[in-house]
Amino acid sequence: MILVDPPLWPAHGTHFSHLVSDDSLAELHDFAELIGLSARAYDRDHYDLPVSQYDIAVAAGAREVPPTEVVRALRRAGLRSSKPRALAAARARDEMLRASWAAMLPHAIDMGTELLERWSEPQRRYHTPQHLAEMLDAQAALVDDQETGAVPERSLRLAAWFHDAVYEGRPGQDEEASAVLAEQSLDGLVPAREVEEVARLVRLTASHRAEADDRRGEVLTDADLAILGADGARYLEYSRQVRAEYHRVPAGDYRGGRLEVLRRLAALVPLYRTRPAERWWAEAARHNMAEERDRLLAQQRRADRAT
């Protein structure tokens, strides 16, 4: 069931309620989409609901409860997320990323700091340090696996750091701008052939279509798509993060575009180019994408009935 407390919390010239589910985040996200609540209003375990949408939420079925019941419901459902704990985890992750960069290019610490600032820009929701850290972890696992074969790790790690360094939600253009940034930033810091290889790999993330003999390209693109094979909770979070990055796109248009992306990905056989990635992530990825497709189609049916 969807619960909402009174609009008592002042911010940004208005007042807000907390909108939660006592069952699942999937139910909460579906309800938010139904009432037209921005994906950017989501905060760890609830949506901040402006007073202007309070009556809409109640009319759509949200049950009015006191603030204490919202917290209790989240705890009973195991959905309560601690802000201090989340902030501490983010700080630890960023420190790990800084240390990783320093080990890779100890003479260019400022560049790593600048890149991490880019990854932390306010318009981002998925293409953040969280994605960078997950991609580096996936990449390391693939490089370490004997089936993948030996590949030079520094060029791969640099490509991961730069591949979404420029992100404005412009597919193709962002990857090209990121590759140019890599070329400009790394010039004189690493050998010219390595600069060229890093830029090539960054450009490859626009299509995720590595040639059969391109081991580095296969590892990079498989690591970039590893999120598709994440556990169900992380995949749901990822899908909402992507929606939040396109929050200005009307719901119907977004559903159509996202369904097309999922269709193209599902049509890839194999989905991953390295054998370890296909073995580790493909089954879960196809399950996750099918569930997201079903959620989007269900949202579309509800929207059609409401018109």
VOPAGU-2260 file (C-alpha; in pm, 1 decimal, decimal comma):
REM VOPAGU-2260
SITE   aa  ch    i         X         Y         Z
SITE  MET   A    0       0,0       0,0       0,0
SITE  ILE   A    1     110,0     356,7     -69,0
SITE  LEU   A    2     123,7     584,1     236,0
SITE  VAL   A    3     157,2     961,8     258,4
SITE  ASP   A    4     200,8    1183,8     561,8
SITE  PRO   A    5      78,9    1546,1     591,5
SITE  PRO   A    6     261,4    1820,7     395,4
SITE  LEU   A    7     441,3    1967,3     695,9
SITE  TRP   A    8     802,0    2001,1     576,7
SITE  PRO   A    9     889,9    2343,8     431,6
SITE  ALA   A   10    1138,4    2372,7     145,1
SITE  HIS   A   11    1178,4    2564,7    -180,7
SITE  GLY   A   12     887,5    2796,2    -105,2
SITE  THR   A   13     632,7    2520,0     -47,9
SITE  HIS   A   14     564,6    2223,1     182,5
SITE  PHE   A   15     630,4    1854,4     128,0
SITE  SER   A   16     498,0    1515,2     236,9
SITE  HIS   A   17     675,2    1180,9     240,0
SITE  LEU   A   18     533,3     925,9      -3,4
SITE  VAL   A   19     627,8     563,9      73,4
SITE  SER   A   20     527,2     204,4      11,6
SITE  ASP   A   21     483,5     -48,9     290,6
SITE  ASP   A   22     552,3    -328,4      42,8
SITE  SER   A   23     820,6    -256,0    -219,1
SITE  LEU   A   24    1012,9      16,5    -397,0
SITE  ALA   A   25     874,2    -111,3    -726,6
SITE  GLU   A   26     520,8     -32,1    -605,3
SITE  LEU   A   27     637,3     311,7    -491,7
SITE  HIS   A   28     805,2     394,5    -823,0
SITE  ASP   A   29     504,3     278,1   -1023,3
SITE  PHE   A   30     273,2     498,1    -816,1
SITE  ALA   A   31     502,5     799,5    -855,0
SITE  GLU   A   32     502,9     749,2   -1231,5
SITE  LEU   A   33     122,4     716,8   -1230,2
SITE  ILE   A   34      70,1    1055,3   -1061,7
SITE  GLY   A   35     341,0    1229,8   -1263,3
SITE  LEU   A   36     585,5    1278,0    -976,6
SITE  SER   A   37     937,1    1358,2   -1095,7
SITE  ALA   A   38    1189,6    1078,2   -1059,4
SITE  ARG   A   39    1420,8    1336,6    -906,0
SITE  ALA   A   40    1185,9    1363,1    -608,4
SITE  TYR   A   41    1301,2    1017,8    -492,8
SITE  ASP   A   42    1533,2    1014,4    -191,4
SITE  ARG   A   43    1665,6     671,3     -81,5
SITE  ASP   A   44    1336,7     523,8      49,2
SITE  HIS   A   45    1064,7     781,3     -21,9
SITE  TYR   A   46     948,1    1053,0    -257,0
SITE  ASP   A   47     923,3    1414,1    -148,0
SITE  LEU   A   48     567,9    1501,8    -251,3
SITE  PRO   A   49     490,6    1874,4    -292,3
SITE  VAL   A   50     165,5    1999,0    -143,2
SITE  SER   A   51      43,1    2077,8    -495,9
SITE  GLN   A   52      32,6    1701,3    -567,1
SITE  TYR   A   53     -95,2    1585,1    -228,9
SITE  ASP   A   54    -463,1    1563,9    -327,4
SITE  ILE   A   55    -366,7    1393,1    -654,0
SITE  ALA   A   56    -179,7    1123,6    -461,6
SITE  VAL   A   57    -468,7    1067,2    -221,7
SITE  ALA   A   58    -719,6    1052,5    -506,5
SITE  ALA   A   59    -499,5     792,1    -677,5
SITE  GLY   A   60    -510,6     570,3    -368,8
SITE  ALA   A   61    -241,9     685,1    -125,7
SITE  ARG   A   62    -352,2     637,9     235,4
SITE  GLU   A   63    -309,2     937,5     465,8
SITE  VAL   A   64    -111,2     851,6     779,4
SITE  PRO   A   65      79,7    1042,2    1050,2
SITE  PRO   A   66     456,5    1094,0    1002,5
SITE  THR   A   67     544,7     830,3    1261,7
SITE  GLU   A   68     354,0     564,9    1067,2
SITE  VAL   A   69     558,4     638,0     753,0
SITE  VAL   A   70     880,7     556,5     937,7
SITE  ARG   A   71     733,2     248,3    1105,0
SITE  ALA   A   72     600,4     117,0     773,2
SITE  LEU   A   73     941,7     152,6     609,3
SITE  ARG   A   74    1108,6     -30,7     895,6
SITE  ARG   A   75     854,8    -313,8     893,9
SITE  ALA   A   76     906,5    -358,6     520,1
SITE  GLY   A   77    1285,2    -347,6     552,0
SITE  LEU   A   78    1296,1     -43,2     323,8
SITE  ARG   A   79    1423,0     217,8     568,6
SITE  SER   A   80    1747,9     375,9     447,5
SITE  SER   A   81    1973,5     566,0     686,3
SITE  LYS   A   82    2100,8     895,6     546,7
SITE  PRO   A   83    2415,8     902,7     766,5
SITE  ARG   A   84    2499,3     547,8     660,0
SITE  ALA   A   85    2447,9     632,2     293,0
SITE  LEU   A   86    2667,7     942,4     320,8
SITE  ALA   A   87    2940,9     746,0     496,2
SITE  ALA   A   88    2933,3     479,4     225,4
SITE  ALA   A   89    2957,7     745,8     -46,3
SITE  ARG   A   90    3256,4     907,4     125,0
SITE  ALA   A   91    3431,6     571,2     155,3
SITE  ARG   A   92    3364,6     495,3    -211,3
SITE  ASP   A   93    3504,3     830,7    -323,7
SITE  GLU   A   94    3816,7     780,9    -112,0
SITE  MET   A   95    3864,2     442,1    -275,7
SITE  LEU   A   96    3832,7     602,7    -618,5
SITE  ARG   A   97    4087,6     871,1    -530,3
SITE  ALA   A   98    4330,7     606,7    -408,5
SITE  SER   A   99    4275,6     402,4    -723,6
SITE  TRP   A  100    4353,2     704,0    -941,6
SITE  ALA   A  101    4661,4     793,6    -737,0
SITE  ALA   A  102    4798,3     441,8    -780,2
SITE  MET   A  103    4740,6     463,2   -1155,3
SITE  LEU   A  104    4874,3     816,2   -1222,6
SITE  PRO   A  105    5047,9     940,7    -906,1
SITE  HIS   A  106    5189,8    1242,4   -1091,2
SITE  ALA   A  107    4842,2    1365,0   -1194,3
SITE  ILE   A  108    4639,7    1371,0    -870,5
SITE  ASP   A  109    4463,1    1695,3    -965,2
SITE  MET   A  110    4330,4    1534,2   -1282,0
SITE  GLY   A  111    4170,5    1255,7   -1081,3
SITE  THR   A  112    4010,4    1512,5    -851,2
SITE  GLU   A  113    3873,7    1703,9   -1150,4
SITE  LEU   A  114    3731,5    1388,6   -1305,6
SITE  LEU   A  115    3563,7    1287,0    -980,1
SITE  GLU   A  116    3406,2    1633,4    -964,3
SITE  ARG   A  117    3272,4    1580,8   -1316,1
SITE  TRP   A  118    3124,8    1245,0   -1215,0
SITE  SER   A  119    2957,0    1419,8    -919,7
SITE  GLU   A  120    2781,0    1692,0   -1121,2
SITE  PRO   A  121    2427,5    1769,3    -996,5
SITE  GLN   A  122    2243,9    1672,9   -1317,3
SITE  ARG   A  123    2363,8    1313,1   -1285,7
SITE  ARG   A  124    2174,1    1032,6   -1117,7
SITE  TYR   A  125    2312,4     712,6   -1272,3
SITE  HIS   A  126    2634,9     831,8   -1436,9
SITE  THR   A  127    2788,0     907,0   -1097,8
SITE  PRO   A  128    3083,2     784,2    -889,3
SITE  GLN   A  129    2865,1     484,7    -798,9
SITE  HIS   A  130    2860,6     373,4   -1164,1
SITE  LEU   A  131    3232,0     444,2   -1203,3
SITE  ALA   A  132    3318,1     232,2    -898,1
SITE  GLU   A  133    3090,3     -52,2   -1009,5
SITE  MET   A  134    3237,5     -45,3   -1359,0
SITE  LEU   A  135    3595,0     -53,3   -1229,1
SITE  ASP   A  136    3507,3    -349,4   -1005,5
SITE  ALA   A  137    3346,9    -536,7   -1295,7
SITE  GLN   A  138    3642,1    -457,6   -1518,1
SITE  ALA   A  139    3890,0    -585,1   -1259,6
SITE  ALA   A  140    3695,1    -910,0   -1223,7
SITE  LEU   A  141    3700,6    -964,5   -1599,8
SITE  VAL   A  142    4070,9    -882,1   -1629,3
SITE  ASP   A  143    4153,4   -1120,9   -1344,7
SITE  ASP   A  144    3957,7   -1408,5   -1498,3
SITE  GLN   A  145    4181,6   -1641,7   -1696,8
SITE  GLU   A  146    3917,3   -1695,8   -1964,8
SITE  THR   A  147    3932,9   -1329,1   -2063,3
SITE  GLY   A  148    4304,6   -1335,6   -2128,7
SITE  ALA   A  149    4568,1   -1080,6   -2035,0
SITE  VAL   A  150    4483,4    -723,2   -2130,3
SITE  PRO   A  151    4665,9    -401,0   -2034,9
SITE  GLU   A  152    4475,3    -273,4   -1732,7
SITE  ARG   A  153    4580,4      94,3   -1718,1
SITE  SER   A  154    4433,8     183,9   -2056,8
SITE  LEU   A  155    4110,3      12,3   -1953,0
SITE  ARG   A  156    4095,8     190,6   -1619,5
SITE  LEU   A  157    4166,2     525,1   -1781,8
SITE  ALA   A  158    3892,2     457,2   -2036,5
SITE  ALA   A  159    3649,1     381,0   -1753,3
SITE  TRP   A  160    3736,2     707,6   -1577,4
SITE  PHE   A  161    3692,8     911,5   -1894,5
SITE  HIS   A  162    3404,7     729,5   -2065,9
SITE  ASP   A  163    3128,3     938,8   -1904,6
SITE  ALA   A  164    3343,2    1230,5   -1791,1
SITE  VAL   A  165    3122,9    1450,5   -2009,5
SITE  TYR   A  166    2755,9    1373,8   -1952,8
SITE  GLU   A  167    2470,6    1594,8   -2069,9
SITE  GLY   A  168    2227,9    1323,1   -2178,9
SITE  ARG   A  169    2332,0    1345,3   -2546,0
SITE  PRO   A  170    2402,7     991,2   -2672,3
SITE  GLY   A  171    2699,2     982,8   -2906,9
SITE  GLN   A  172    2793,0    1344,6   -2849,3
SITE  ASP   A  173    2878,7    1281,9   -2483,3
SITE  GLU   A  174    3107,2     990,4   -2570,3
SITE  GLU   A  175    3284,1    1194,2   -2837,3
SITE  ALA   A  176    3330,7    1488,1   -2601,2
SITE  SER   A  177    3461,8    1250,3   -2334,3
SITE  ALA   A  178    3710,3    1099,5   -2580,9
SITE  VAL   A  179    3834,3    1445,2   -2679,0
SITE  LEU   A  180    3872,2    1532,2   -2310,9
SITE  ALA   A  181    4080,6    1216,8   -2262,9
SITE  GLU   A  182    4303,0    1308,1   -2557,2
SITE  GLN   A  183    4358,5    1658,8   -2426,6
SITE  SER   A  184    4403,9    1561,3   -2062,2
SITE  LEU   A  185    4637,5    1265,8   -2110,8
SITE  ASP   A  186    4859,4    1423,4   -2375,7
SITE  GLY   A  187    5214,0    1419,4   -2241,1
SITE  LEU   A  188    5120,3    1219,1   -1929,9
SITE  VAL   A  189    5114,2     872,9   -2085,9
SITE  PRO   A  190    5259,1     741,4   -2413,3
SITE  ALA   A  191    5087,9     870,3   -2727,5
SITE  ARG   A  192    4974,6     521,5   -2830,3
SITE  GLU   A  193    4806,5     477,0   -2493,3
SITE  VAL   A  194    4627,6     811,6   -2528,5
SITE  GLU   A  195    4502,3     697,8   -2868,0
SITE  GLU   A  196    4385,5     365,4   -2725,0
SITE  VAL   A  197    4203,2     526,0   -2431,5
SITE  ALA   A  198    4018,2     761,9   -2666,7
SITE  ARG   A  199    3927,0     472,0   -2897,4
SITE  LEU   A  200    3786,0     274,6   -2606,6
SITE  VAL   A  201    3585,2     572,3   -2480,7
SITE  ARG   A  202    3430,3     617,6   -2825,7
SITE  LEU   A  203    3344,0     248,1   -2830,3
SITE  THR   A  204    3105,9     294,1   -2535,3
SITE  ALA   A  205    2869,1     483,5   -2766,4
SITE  SER   A  206    2781,7     160,2   -2948,6
SITE  HIS   A  207    2910,2    -119,2   -2720,1
SITE  ARG   A  208    3004,1    -308,3   -3037,6
SITE  ALA   A  209    3358,9    -432,4   -2998,6
SITE  GLU   A  210    3513,9    -640,3   -3275,1
SITE  ALA   A  211    3568,2   -1008,9   -3204,6
SITE  ASP   A  212    3944,9    -966,6   -3167,0
SITE  ASP   A  213    3922,7    -650,1   -2954,6
SITE  ARG   A  214    3980,0    -790,4   -2605,9
SITE  ARG   A  215    4013,4    -453,1   -2436,8
SITE  GLY   A  216    3700,6    -327,3   -2608,7
SITE  GLU   A  217    3507,7    -636,5   -2504,0
SITE  VAL   A  218    3615,5    -602,8   -2142,1
SITE  LEU   A  219    3530,4    -231,6   -2129,6
SITE  THR   A  220    3186,5    -261,4   -2287,0
SITE  ASP   A  221    3094,9    -570,8   -2084,5
SITE  ALA   A  222    3195,2    -388,5   -1765,2
SITE  ASP   A  223    2984,4     -89,5   -1868,2
SITE  LEU   A  224    2681,8    -318,1   -1914,5
SITE  ALA   A  225    2744,6    -521,3   -1598,3
SITE  ILE   A  226    2471,7    -318,2   -1423,9
SITE  LEU   A  227    2213,5    -504,4   -1632,5
SITE  GLY   A  228    2302,1    -821,8   -1444,0
SITE  ALA   A  229    2292,2    -666,4   -1096,9
SITE  ASP   A  230    2068,6    -800,0    -820,6
SITE  GLY   A  231    1704,1    -698,9    -845,9
SITE  ALA   A  232    1719,6    -415,2    -592,7
SITE  ARG   A  233    2021,8    -252,8    -756,7
SITE  TYR   A  234    1870,5    -290,3   -1102,5
SITE  LEU   A  235    1549,8    -122,5    -986,5
SITE  GLU   A  236    1757,8     160,8    -841,8
SITE  TYR   A  237    1948,6     187,4   -1171,1
SITE  SER   A  238    1628,8     207,0   -1375,4
SITE  ARG   A  239    1501,7     491,8   -1155,6
SITE  GLN   A  240    1836,3     669,3   -1177,7
SITE  VAL   A  241    1819,6     657,9   -1556,8
SITE  ARG   A  242    1462,2     790,5   -1547,5
SITE  ALA   A  243    1575,3    1075,4   -1321,2
SITE  GLU   A  244    1842,8    1177,7   -1570,1
SITE  TYR   A  245    1567,3    1215,3   -1829,6
SITE  HIS   A  246    1318,0    1372,6   -1590,4
SITE  ARG   A  247    1227,3    1645,8   -1840,2
SITE  VAL   A  248    1111,4    1387,1   -2095,2
SITE  PRO   A  249     733,8    1325,8   -2071,6
SITE  ALA   A  250     645,1     989,5   -1919,5
SITE  GLY   A  251     495,8     843,6   -2236,8
SITE  ASP   A  252     790,3     948,4   -2451,4
SITE  TYR   A  253    1035,3     810,6   -2198,1
SITE  ARG   A  254     856,2     476,1   -2184,7
SITE  GLY   A  255     870,0     445,2   -2561,6
SITE  GLY   A  256    1238,1     532,6   -2577,5
SITE  ARG   A  257    1335,0     308,3   -2289,3
SITE  LEU   A  258    1138,7      15,2   -2430,7
SITE  GLU   A  259    1331,4      53,3   -2756,4
SITE  VAL   A  260    1662,7      50,5   -2567,4
SITE  LEU   A  261    1557,4    -265,5   -2383,4
SITE  ARG   A  262    1445,8    -426,1   -2710,3
SITE  ARG   A  263    1783,8    -360,5   -2872,9
SITE  LEU   A  264    1973,5    -495,0   -2573,7
SITE  ALA   A  265    1756,1    -805,9   -2546,6
SITE  ALA   A  266    1818,4    -877,9   -2916,1
SITE  LEU   A  267    2194,9    -905,6   -2861,9
SITE  VAL   A  268    2311,1   -1267,8   -2875,1
SITE  PRO   A  269    2528,4   -1303,3   -2682,6
SITE  LEU   A  270    2450,9   -1005,6   -2462,8
SITE  TYR   A  271    2809,3    -995,9   -2331,7
SITE  ARG   A  272    3119,3   -1048,5   -2543,6
SITE  THR   A  273    3347,8   -1212,2   -2286,8
SITE  ARG   A  274    3267,2   -1560,7   -2164,3
SITE  PRO   A  275    3295,0   -1474,0   -1793,7
SITE  ALA   A  276    3053,4   -1181,2   -1828,5
SITE  GLU   A  277    2805,0   -1393,7   -2020,4
SITE  ARG   A  278    2831,2   -1663,8   -1755,3
SITE  TRP   A  279    2807,5   -1427,0   -1457,8
SITE  TRP   A  280    2554,1   -1168,0   -1566,8
SITE  ALA   A  281    2357,0   -1262,5   -1880,1
SITE  GLU   A  282    2076,9   -1464,2   -1718,5
SITE  ALA   A  283    2009,9   -1202,7   -1450,4
SITE  ALA   A  284    2035,7    -923,8   -1707,5
SITE  ARG   A  285    1771,0   -1074,2   -1932,5
SITE  HIS   A  286    1544,9   -1131,6   -1632,1
SITE  ASN   A  287    1593,1    -772,6   -1512,0
SITE  MET   A  288    1525,9    -624,5   -1854,0
SITE  ALA   A  289    1213,3    -836,6   -1899,1
SITE  GLU   A  290    1081,9    -719,6   -1561,6
SITE  GLU   A  291    1152,7    -356,2   -1646,6
SITE  ARG   A  292     978,1    -398,4   -1981,3
SITE  ASP   A  293     674,2    -546,3   -1807,0
SITE  ARG   A  294     668,4    -256,9   -1556,4
SITE  LEU   A  295     685,3      -0,5   -1836,0
SITE  LEU   A  296     407,1    -170,4   -2031,1
SITE  ALA   A  297     192,0    -188,9   -1716,6
SITE  GLN   A  298     252,2     181,9   -1656,0
SITE  GLN   A  299     146,0     251,3   -2013,3
SITE  ARG   A  300    -176,0      53,4   -1969,0
SITE  ARG   A  301    -258,8     244,8   -1649,6
SITE  ALA   A  302    -188,9     574,2   -1823,5
SITE  ASP   A  303    -413,7     473,6   -2113,7
SITE  ARG   A  304    -698,3     386,3   -1875,7
SITE  ALA   A  305    -660,9     721,0   -1699,3
SITE  THR   A  306    -710,9     918,4   -2022,7
